[in-house]
Amino acid sequence: MMAVKHIKTGIVHSGVKGGKTGCGIDTRKKPSHWVNTSSKITCDKDGCKN
């Protein structure tokens, strides 16, 4: 599973930069705030946590 990290909050979501996270956040709106990562997903919202 791919993961993307929000740089300002440090929260790791499922998904990839340039698309949407598992919980529905559009990473294309502020692409400089996101980075692809292989870290463990830390978002506890539906879509990311399961």
HELIX and SHEET records of a PDB file:
HELIX    1   1 PRO A   31  HIS A   33  5                                   3    
SHEET    1   A 3 VAL A  12  SER A  14  0                                        
SHEET    2   A 3 ALA A   3  HIS A   6 -1                                        
SHEET    3   A 3 TRP A  34  THR A  37 -1                                        
END                                                                             
